[in-house]
Amino acid sequence: MCNMTDWRGSALRTYGVGILGSGVISRTYIADIQKFYKALDIRAVADIDWRLARTLADEFGIPKAYVTGELLQDPDIEIVINLTPPQFHVELDKQILGAGKHLFSEKPFAPTLAEAAQVLAYAREKGCMVGGAPDTFLCSGLQSMRWYLDAGIIGTPFFVTANMTTFGVETWHPNPAAFYRQGAGPIMDMAPYYLSAIVALLGPIETLAAFSAQPSQIRRVYAGPRAGSGIPVELPTHYSAIARLRSGVVVNLNVSFDIYGSNLPMFEIYGDGGTLTYPDPNFGGGTPRVYRKEQYTDTAYRNDPEAEARKRRFYELPELMPRVKDYSRGLGVLDLAAAIDAGVPNRSGPEFLLHITEALEGLQLSAKTGSFYTMTTTCERTRPIAPGGYPETI
Ligand SMILES: NC(=O)c1ccc[n+]([C@@H]2O[C@H](COP(=O)([O-])OP(=O)(O)OC[C@H]3O[C@@H](n4cnc5c(N)ncnc54)[C@H](O)[C@@H]3O)[C@@H](O)[C@H]2O)c1
């Protein structure tokens, strides 16, 4: 763990930041940005419902509470973080860019590749930079995985399994209905974390395919003001997918809002020299663990307790850069600000967003048509963050 105050020793100039959407995740963004990222000065929050913005502003001591249009007209705001529900991202992103603000959008960036391309073309026209969630692949755990992989700790990778198995959001989210409408579901809500981790670590996707299932038509709400009511389900809530990366690595991905208990690993990469495992790409902080082939082969003919224990054990690997927090948001916004400062592309920028959006659309198309989907976009692995370094200094 780092000394948290170090994170505020920023070398960047200060950016005026506005939050659009004053719901659940806005609180994580604001708390983390205020605590860790000095360069990002949150000067205003907004919502379609002004009272929600007012409450949020009071909670975090933010000077201004707005409705959407007012935020976009405020000359003090340079970067807007769009934290509205998925169905509003494209329309609001265009308004943000139209107002000449740099944009960081929550996931999913857009429902289709065509819409993502439109938003990004508009950003170019307006001279604005764009970043998007998930930014968890920038955090210490997954960045450390990147260095260990590149150092050959498991030899040549050939297979990844990623499994997001939950029973949906209606047990904890106060507004769960949006998660079961077109444009959301586990594929748009959760697959982005796993796909962006895979692409950031192992490179772009070439071909993919998926099957989907929708075990229930109505979901029961268990928490919040709507507890006891039912939500109609408009889309599949389980996807099982396969993919092949440009590198030849084969991927198996399951994302589900229908699984109540599971022993599937959340994220494991297999190479010809061993296995790397990671607790959950939805979380930035997490300790990678390794199992090396020699643990088995060196003791293959021994069955004494020490050899047997070694055959089973995964070894923890140190994280190579400071861990901000286990569950954290805002690093992608810092990376965007650092890129604006340095005049370089940001890590979760256009190429990456287009590729992940196409993969999400391709998985849904494949599940509908029963055909393989061949990707038309590609991207390079994002620049790694140097061991020991803070993202803003790289
Ligand atoms: N909740 C989480 O744990 C979580 C985690 C990571 C990412 N996200 C993503 O963040 C986004 C928001 O999720 P949430 O859970 O905070 O949702 P939420 O429903 O709690 O909050 C969304 C807010 O946006 C406001 N809003 C709706 N339409 C608007 C408009 N046109 N203009 C301005 N404000 C508008 C709503 O009034 C609401 O306050 C989603 O894209 C989601 O995928 C959520």
The ligand as a Tripos MOL2 file, in Angstrom:
@<TRIPOS>MOLECULE
LIG
   44    48     1     0     0
SMALL
NO_CHARGES

@<TRIPOS>ATOM
      1 N1        -23.5080    1.6180   -9.4160 N.am      1 LIG1
      2 C1        -22.3200    1.1180   -9.5920 C.2       1 LIG1
      3 O1        -21.7610    0.4060   -8.7360 O.2       1 LIG1
      4 C2        -21.5640    1.4120  -10.8540 C.ar      1 LIG1
      5 C3        -20.2310    1.0180  -10.9000 C.ar      1 LIG1
      6 C4        -19.4740    1.3360  -12.0210 C.ar      1 LIG1
      7 C5        -20.0800    1.9850  -13.0660 C.ar      1 LIG1
      8 N2        -21.3930    2.3330  -13.0380 N.ar      1 LIG1
      9 C6        -21.9590    3.0170  -14.2130 C.3       1 LIG1
     10 O2        -22.2240    4.3760  -13.8580 O.3       1 LIG1
     11 C7        -23.3870    4.8410  -14.5140 C.3       1 LIG1
     12 C8        -24.3670    5.3220  -13.4650 C.3       1 LIG1
     13 O3        -24.6790    4.2620  -12.5970 O.3       1 LIG1
     14 P1        -25.3370    4.5240  -11.1630 P.3       1 LIG1
     15 O4        -25.4070    3.1980  -10.5470 O.co2     1 LIG1
     16 O5        -24.6340    5.6140  -10.4740 O.co2     1 LIG1
     17 O6        -26.8090    4.9910  -11.6390 O.3       1 LIG1
     18 P2        -27.9110    5.7510  -10.7530 P.3       1 LIG1
     19 O7        -29.2040    5.3970  -11.3600 O.co2     1 LIG1
     20 O8        -27.6770    5.5220   -9.3190 O.co2     1 LIG1
     21 O9        -27.5800    7.2990  -11.0450 O.3       1 LIG1
     22 C9        -27.7450    7.8960  -12.3080 C.3       1 LIG1
     23 C10       -28.1180    9.3520  -12.1120 C.3       1 LIG1
     24 O10       -28.2160    9.9530  -13.4030 O.3       1 LIG1
     25 C11       -29.3370   10.8370  -13.3920 C.3       1 LIG1
     26 N3        -29.7970   11.0500  -14.7670 N.ar      1 LIG1
     27 C12       -30.5970   10.2700  -15.5210 C.ar      1 LIG1
     28 N4        -30.7860   10.8360  -16.7130 N.ar      1 LIG1
     29 C13       -30.1160   11.9910  -16.7080 C.ar      1 LIG1
     30 C14       -29.9580   13.0410  -17.6610 C.ar      1 LIG1
     31 N5        -30.5320   12.9480  -18.8690 N.pl3     1 LIG1
     32 N6        -29.2000   14.0980  -17.3300 N.ar      1 LIG1
     33 C15       -28.6150   14.1770  -16.1110 C.ar      1 LIG1
     34 N7        -28.7550   13.2220  -15.1590 N.ar      1 LIG1
     35 C16       -29.4860   12.1510  -15.4740 C.ar      1 LIG1
     36 C17       -30.3480   10.1450  -12.5160 C.3       1 LIG1
     37 O11       -31.3080   11.0690  -12.0170 O.3       1 LIG1
     38 C18       -29.4750    9.5460  -11.4270 C.3       1 LIG1
     39 O12       -29.3140   10.4110  -10.3260 O.3       1 LIG1
     40 C19       -23.8790    3.6830  -15.3800 C.3       1 LIG1
     41 O13       -23.3910    3.8300  -16.6710 O.3       1 LIG1
     42 C20       -23.2700    2.4550  -14.7180 C.3       1 LIG1
     43 O14       -23.0330    1.4200  -15.6590 O.3       1 LIG1
     44 C21       -22.1320    2.0770  -11.9310 C.ar      1 LIG1
@<TRIPOS>BOND
     1     1     2 1
     2     2     3 2
     3     2     4 1
     4     4     5 ar
     5     4    44 ar
     6     5     6 ar
     7     6     7 ar
     8     7     8 ar
     9     8     9 1
    10     8    44 ar
    11     9    10 1
    12     9    42 1
    13    10    11 1
    14    11    12 1
    15    11    40 1
    16    12    13 1
    17    13    14 1
    18    14    15 2
    19    14    16 1
    20    14    17 1
    21    17    18 1
    22    18    19 2
    23    18    20 1
    24    18    21 1
    25    21    22 1
    26    22    23 1
    27    23    24 1
    28    23    38 1
    29    24    25 1
    30    25    26 1
    31    25    36 1
    32    26    27 ar
    33    26    35 ar
    34    27    28 ar
    35    28    29 ar
    36    29    30 ar
    37    29    35 ar
    38    30    31 1
    39    30    32 ar
    40    32    33 ar
    41    33    34 ar
    42    34    35 ar
    43    36    37 1
    44    36    38 1
    45    38    39 1
    46    40    41 1
    47    40    42 1
    48    42    43 1
@<TRIPOS>SUBSTRUCTURE
     1 LIG1         1 GROUP 0 **** ****
